[in-house]
């Protein structure tokens, strides 16, 4: 497994964790915590797209 594939797995897991924490915080009544986790999740998605564009010529193997 290449470093690119491993990186994408971690970015995906971090995105799911961030949105999960956001939902949990909103359900618990913490608007600021939920909003912060939501913004963090969106930032990770933007970073993932940037990473894919930067390394588009590198193989996943």
N, CA, C and O atoms as a MOPAC input file, in Angstrom:
PM7 MOZYME 1SCF
protein

 N      0.85900 1    -1.17200 1     0.00000 1
 C      0.00000 1     0.00000 1     0.00000 1
 C      0.90100 1     1.23000 1     0.00000 1
 O      1.84600 1     1.32100 1     0.78400 1
 N      0.60400 1     2.15200 1    -0.86900 1
 C      1.43000 1     3.34300 1    -0.98300 1
 C      1.07700 1     4.37000 1     0.08600 1
 O      0.04900 1     4.27800 1     0.75900 1
 N      1.94300 1     5.32500 1     0.21500 1
 C      1.71400 1     6.40700 1     1.16300 1
 C      0.49800 1     7.23200 1     0.75500 1
 O     -0.20700 1     7.76700 1     1.61100 1
 N      0.25100 1     7.33600 1    -0.54800 1
 C     -0.90900 1     8.07300 1    -1.04100 1
 C     -2.19900 1     7.38500 1    -0.61800 1
 O     -3.12500 1     8.04600 1    -0.14700 1
 N     -2.27200 1     6.07300 1    -0.77700 1
 C     -3.47400 1     5.33000 1    -0.39800 1
 C     -3.69500 1     5.39500 1     1.10500 1
 O     -4.82200 1     5.59300 1     1.56000 1
 N     -2.63800 1     5.23000 1     1.87200 1
 C     -2.74600 1     5.31000 1     3.32600 1
 C     -3.21100 1     6.69700 1     3.76500 1
 O     -4.03000 1     6.82400 1     4.67600 1
 N     -2.69300 1     7.71600 1     3.12300 1
 C     -3.08600 1     9.08800 1     3.43500 1
 C     -4.57300 1     9.30200 1     3.15000 1
 O     -5.27700 1     9.92500 1     3.94400 1
 N     -5.04100 1     8.79100 1     2.02900 1
 C     -6.45300 1     8.94600 1     1.68200 1
 C     -7.36000 1     8.19700 1     2.66000 1
 O     -8.45700 1     8.66300 1     2.96900 1
 N     -6.91200 1     7.05000 1     3.14200 1
 C     -7.69000 1     6.32400 1     4.14900 1
 C     -7.81000 1     7.15200 1     5.42100 1
 O     -8.89500 1     7.26800 1     5.98900 1
 N     -6.70500 1     7.72500 1     5.86400 1
 C     -6.73800 1     8.54100 1     7.07300 1
 C     -7.56600 1     9.81300 1     6.89800 1
 O     -8.25700 1    10.22800 1     7.82900 1
 N     -7.51000 1    10.43300 1     5.73200 1
 C     -8.32700 1    11.62600 1     5.47100 1
 C     -9.80600 1    11.25300 1     5.49600 1
 O    -10.62200 1    12.00500 1     6.02900 1
 N    -10.16000 1    10.11400 1     4.93200 1
 C    -11.54800 1     9.65600 1     4.94200 1
 C    -12.02500 1     9.37600 1     6.36300 1
 O    -13.12300 1     9.77800 1     6.74800 1
 N    -11.19500 1     8.68300 1     7.13700 1
 C    -11.56000 1     8.39100 1     8.52600 1
 C    -11.68600 1     9.66800 1     9.35300 1
 O    -12.58900 1     9.77900 1    10.18200 1
 N    -10.79900 1    10.62300 1     9.13800 1
 C    -10.86500 1    11.88300 1     9.86700 1
 C    -12.11900 1    12.67100 1     9.49800 1
 O    -12.71600 1    13.32000 1    10.35700 1
 N    -12.52100 1    12.62100 1     8.23900 1
 C    -13.74300 1    13.30100 1     7.81400 1
 C    -14.96300 1    12.68900 1     8.48600 1
 O    -15.82600 1    13.40800 1     8.99100 1
 N    -15.03600 1    11.36600 1     8.49300 1
 C    -16.17000 1    10.70300 1     9.14200 1
 C    -16.18300 1    10.96600 1    10.63900 1
 O    -17.24900 1    11.18700 1    11.21400 1
 N    -15.02800 1    10.94700 1    11.27500 1
 C    -14.94200 1    11.22900 1    12.70400 1
 C    -15.37600 1    12.65300 1    13.01600 1
 O    -16.07800 1    12.88600 1    14.00000 1
 N    -14.97100 1    13.59300 1    12.19900 1
 C    -15.31600 1    14.99200 1    12.42500 1
 C    -16.81800 1    15.22200 1    12.29600 1
 O    -17.41600 1    15.89600 1    13.13500 1
 N    -17.43100 1    14.66700 1    11.25200 1
 C    -18.87700 1    14.84300 1    11.09400 1
 C    -19.66100 1    14.07700 1    12.15500 1
 O    -20.73300 1    14.51300 1    12.57300 1
 N    -19.13300 1    12.94400 1    12.58600 1
 C    -19.76400 1    12.19800 1    13.67000 1
 C    -19.71300 1    12.97200 1    14.98300 1
 O    -20.69900 1    13.02000 1    15.71800 1
 N    -18.56700 1    13.57400 1    15.27400 1
 C    -18.44800 1    14.39900 1    16.48500 1
 C    -19.33800 1    15.62800 1    16.39600 1
 O    -19.88400 1    16.07800 1    17.40300 1
 N    -19.48500 1    16.17000 1    15.19900 1
 C    -20.36300 1    17.31800 1    15.01400 1
 C    -21.81000 1    16.94600 1    15.31800 1
 O    -22.50600 1    17.68000 1    16.02000 1
 N    -22.26200 1    15.81700 1    14.79800 1
 C    -23.62900 1    15.37200 1    15.06500 1
 C    -23.83500 1    15.09500 1    16.55200 1
 O    -24.87400 1    15.43200 1    17.11900 1
 N    -22.83900 1    14.48100 1    17.16900 1
 C    -22.91900 1    14.17900 1    18.59600 1
 C    -22.98100 1    15.46000 1    19.43000 1
 O    -23.74600 1    15.54000 1    20.39100 1
 N    -22.17600 1    16.46200 1    19.06200 1
 C    -22.16500 1    17.71600 1    19.80300 1
 C    -23.48500 1    18.46600 1    19.63100 1
 O    -24.01000 1    19.02100 1    20.59600 1
 N    -24.02000 1    18.48600 1    18.42100 1
 C    -25.30700 1    19.15000 1    18.20200 1
 C    -26.41300 1    18.44700 1    18.98700 1
 O    -27.29200 1    19.10200 1    19.54600 1
 N    -26.36900 1    17.12200 1    19.02700 1
 C    -27.38600 1    16.36800 1    19.75200 1
 C    -27.26800 1    16.59800 1    21.25900 1
 O    -28.27100 1    16.56000 1    21.97200 1
 N    -26.06000 1    16.83400 1    21.74200 1
 C    -25.83400 1    17.07900 1    23.15800 1
 C    -26.13700 1    18.52400 1    23.54300 1
 O    -26.16300 1    18.85100 1    24.73000 1
 N    -26.36600 1    19.38600 1    22.56700 1
 C    -26.72500 1    20.76900 1    22.83600 1
 C    -25.58100 1    21.75800 1    22.74700 1
 O    -25.75200 1    22.92900 1    23.08700 1
 N    -24.42700 1    21.31600 1    22.30100 1
 C    -23.27600 1    22.20300 1    22.18600 1
 C    -23.19100 1    22.74400 1    20.76200 1
 O    -22.65200 1    22.09400 1    19.86600 1
 N    -23.72600 1    23.93200 1    20.57300 1
 C    -23.75600 1    24.51200 1    19.22800 1
 C    -22.34700 1    24.88500 1    18.76500 1
 O    -21.99000 1    24.64900 1    17.61100 1
 N    -21.55000 1    25.46400 1    19.65900 1
 C    -20.20100 1    25.87500 1    19.26500 1
 C    -19.31200 1    24.66700 1    18.94000 1
 O    -18.55300 1    24.70200 1    17.97200 1
 N    -19.40200 1    23.60900 1    19.73600 1
 C    -18.62700 1    22.40000 1    19.46900 1
 C    -19.04300 1    21.73700 1    18.16900 1
 O    -18.20000 1    21.27100 1    17.40200 1
 N    -20.35300 1    21.69600 1    17.92400 1
 C    -20.85200 1    21.11400 1    16.68800 1
 C    -20.42600 1    21.90900 1    15.47000 1
 O    -20.05600 1    21.34500 1    14.44100 1
 N    -20.48300 1    23.22800 1    15.59900 1
 C    -20.08000 1    24.08400 1    14.48100 1
 C    -18.58000 1    23.96300 1    14.21900 1
 O    -18.14700 1    23.93900 1    13.06700 1
 N    -17.79400 1    23.88600 1    15.28600 1
 C    -16.34600 1    23.75400 1    15.11900 1
 C    -15.99300 1    22.42700 1    14.43300 1
 O    -15.13800 1    22.39600 1    13.54800 1
 N    -16.64100 1    21.34800 1    14.83400 1
 C    -16.37900 1    20.05100 1    14.21400 1
 C    -16.85600 1    20.03900 1    12.75400 1
 O    -16.22200 1    19.41800 1    11.90000 1
 N    -17.95900 1    20.71700 1    12.47200 1
 C    -18.46800 1    20.80000 1    11.10800 1
 C    -17.49500 1    21.56100 1    10.20700 1
 O    -17.22300 1    21.13700 1     9.08300 1
 N    -16.97800 1    22.67100 1    10.69800 1
 C    -15.99800 1    23.44400 1     9.93400 1
 C    -14.71800 1    22.62700 1     9.74400 1
 O    -14.11500 1    22.64900 1     8.67100 1
 N    -14.31400 1    21.91400 1    10.78200 1
 C    -13.13800 1    21.05600 1    10.65700 1
 C    -13.32600 1    19.96800 1     9.61800 1
 O    -12.40700 1    19.66800 1     8.85600 1
 N    -14.51300 1    19.37500 1     9.58300 1
 C    -14.80600 1    18.35500 1     8.58100 1
 C    -14.76000 1    18.90600 1     7.16900 1
 O    -14.25600 1    18.24900 1     6.25800 1
 N    -15.27900 1    20.10100 1     6.98500 1
 C    -15.22700 1    20.72100 1     5.65600 1
 C    -13.79400 1    21.05600 1     5.26300 1
 O    -13.42000 1    20.92700 1     4.09700 1
 N    -12.98700 1    21.48600 1     6.23900 1
 C    -11.57700 1    21.76300 1     5.96800 1
 C    -10.84100 1    20.49800 1     5.53700 1
 O    -10.00400 1    20.54700 1     4.63600 1
 N    -11.14000 1    19.38500 1     6.16000 1
 C    -10.48600 1    18.12200 1     5.79800 1
 C    -10.88000 1    17.70000 1     4.37800 1
 O    -10.05400 1    17.16100 1     3.64200 1
 N    -12.12600 1    17.94100 1     3.99400 1
 C    -12.54500 1    17.62900 1     2.62300 1
 C    -11.78100 1    18.49000 1     1.62100 1
 O    -11.31900 1    17.98600 1     0.59700 1
 N    -11.64600 1    19.77200 1     1.90400 1
 C    -10.88500 1    20.66900 1     1.01900 1
 C     -9.43400 1    20.21500 1     0.93100 1
 O     -8.84400 1    20.21900 1    -0.14900 1
 N     -8.86000 1    19.82400 1     2.06600 1
 C     -7.48700 1    19.32800 1     2.06800 1
 C     -7.36800 1    18.04300 1     1.24400 1
 O     -6.39100 1    17.87000 1     0.51700 1
 N     -8.33800 1    17.15100 1     1.34700 1
 C     -8.30800 1    15.91700 1     0.57500 1
 C     -8.33500 1    16.16500 1    -0.92000 1
 O     -7.61500 1    15.51100 1    -1.67500 1
 N     -9.16200 1    17.10500 1    -1.35000 1
 C     -9.21200 1    17.46000 1    -2.77700 1
 C     -7.88400 1    18.06900 1    -3.21900 1
 O     -7.37800 1    17.74900 1    -4.29400 1
 N     -7.32200 1    18.94700 1    -2.38900 1
 C     -6.01600 1    19.53400 1    -2.70100 1
 C     -4.95200 1    18.44900 1    -2.82700 1
 O     -4.13700 1    18.47900 1    -3.74900 1
 N     -4.95900 1    17.49400 1    -1.90400 1
 C     -3.98200 1    16.41500 1    -1.91000 1
 C     -4.11100 1    15.56200 1    -3.16500 1
 O     -3.10600 1    15.20800 1    -3.78200 1
 N     -5.34500 1    15.22900 1    -3.54700 1
 C     -5.54400 1    14.41500 1    -4.75000 1
 C     -5.08300 1    15.14100 1    -6.01400 1
 O     -4.49200 1    14.53200 1    -6.90600 1
 N     -5.35500 1    16.42900 1    -6.08300 1
 C     -4.91700 1    17.18200 1    -7.26400 1
 C     -3.39900 1    17.29400 1    -7.32300 1
 O     -2.80900 1    17.23500 1    -8.40100 1
 N     -2.76400 1    17.45600 1    -6.15100 1
 C     -1.32000 1    17.60200 1    -6.10800 1
 C     -0.61900 1    16.30200 1    -6.52300 1
 O      0.40800 1    16.35300 1    -7.20000 1
 N     -1.14700 1    15.15900 1    -6.13500 1
 C     -0.50700 1    13.87800 1    -6.42200 1
 C     -1.27400 1    13.05000 1    -7.43900 1
 O     -1.32900 1    11.82600 1    -7.31900 1
 N     -1.86400 1    13.69100 1    -8.43100 1
 C     -2.67600 1    12.95600 1    -9.39100 1
 C     -1.86200 1    12.03900 1   -10.28900 1
 O     -2.41500 1    11.10100 1   -10.86300 1
 N     -0.57900 1    12.28100 1   -10.42500 1
 C      0.27200 1    11.44400 1   -11.29100 1
 C      0.92600 1    10.29600 1   -10.53300 1
 O      1.62700 1     9.48600 1   -11.14000 1
 N      0.71400 1    10.20700 1    -9.22700 1
 C      1.30200 1     9.13500 1    -8.41400 1
 C      0.32300 1     7.98900 1    -8.31300 1
 O     -0.87900 1     8.19800 1    -8.14800 1
 N      0.84300 1     6.76600 1    -8.41200 1
 C      0.00300 1     5.56600 1    -8.36500 1
 C     -0.48800 1     5.28500 1    -6.93900 1
 O      0.14300 1     5.70200 1    -5.96800 1
 N     -1.61800 1     4.57500 1    -6.82100 1
 C     -2.14200 1     4.16900 1    -5.52200 1
 C     -1.44700 1     2.91400 1    -5.00700 1
 O     -1.60300 1     2.56900 1    -3.83500 1
 N     -0.69300 1     2.23200 1    -5.84100 1
 C     -0.00100 1     1.01800 1    -5.45000 1
 C      1.32500 1     1.38500 1    -4.92400 1
 O      2.09600 1     0.51000 1    -4.52800 1

